[in-house]
Amino acid sequence: MASAQVPFDAVHLLTMAEDIENYKAVWSLLKGAKRVLISGHLSPDGDSLGSMIAMARMLNDAGIQAFATADVNALGKLGFLRGVDGLIPVRKLKRQRFDLFLAVDCGALDRLPPEARPFAEKLPLVCIDHHVTSTGEFAKASIIDPTASSAAEIVWRFAKWMGWKLDPVIAEALWVAIVTDTGRFAYDSAKPGTMRAAGDLLKYGVRTALINDIIYGTFPKRAIALKRTAWRSLHIWKNGKVAEVSLTRDDFRAVRGTKADAEDIIEIPRSVVRNEIALFFYQIPDRTKETRCSIRTRGDWDATVLAAKFGGGGHRKAAGCTIKAPMGVAKRQMRAAVKDLLKSVLRKTARIQPIKVAVEAPEAKQPDAKQPEAKK
């Protein structure tokens, strides 16, 4: 089994938000485990899935049995990743036994797949996350850095700190995770450390063009059909400042689509000129009456303020929540929250009155007695 190593050039990779003691605590739990269950959040995106695959593979290489889990039928185009075939389908978890739970890219137990939550609640838990709303309170040990572009960036740092070797499968999983969570390095979250991680991953032969084409260049018919439906639902208000789209359970069922087929639909309201708050309401095909909402913001608006009102979280510019109400009610509740947010800022602005300074008019200059009178 590999032991914790701290290469001379790896310590500087840690950020101000991280503590070397947290790295040691996480490794202490991992190395003492025999079977580790790894899970990301429900409906895993690129960061969640890529981080899971990478951690499972690296832990197995280190002599620790590790198994990642997800709903393999809801991965969408991310199913092309090598390592997906090693996932344990969530529906088969009941038959398994583990002694440690590792949550990646997930800062709350209620964001885990329902099938994985019983394990997270009873086992010692380790958390690796980058959401600003993540506290790690439910974890026995954690590495949480809200300044990181992605959970994958933290996983890469941990691997470097451990001195673990990467391979093409690990590198591509982490590359997809970082690329998708940074919007192809376009978001503010892409920092110098992000680019260092990406540059290192490229050394392992990441198929960048192929990956870009699969994720951003081609779409299955059901995804295109969902996008067409979402465009028809586009609602713009506050002079373009707020825009929203929605997809119902029936919309998903009509094309046999999943949440993975609708990953980029939030970009529809976000693409509206002058848009500052974009909302995507959707209901996955299940028996609940819940409505989920993805939130994207620009400028000074904090998406987590809106998400937190409904028990959600995320990042300042990208957050999400589950509203325990049907679509119509959920929309009204979120719209009210948006209006309250806009009004609160307006009220704060209105309170700031400019200081008026009385300026006396300069006295009229008296003509110089010695100066000759002006000619008439």
PyMOL commands that set and color helices and strands:
alter all, ss='L'
color gray80, all
select helices_A, chain A and resi 11-13+20-31+46-61+72-74+76-80+84-86+90-95+109-111+117-122+151-162+168-181+192-204+208-217+221-232+249-255+259-262+267-270+303-308+327-351
alter helices_A, ss='H'
color red, helices_A
select strands_A, chain A and resi 35-39+65-70+88-89+100-104+125-129+141-144+235-237+242-247+277-282+291-297+313-314+318-323
alter strands_A, ss='S'
color yellow, strands_A
deselect
rebuild
show_as cartoon
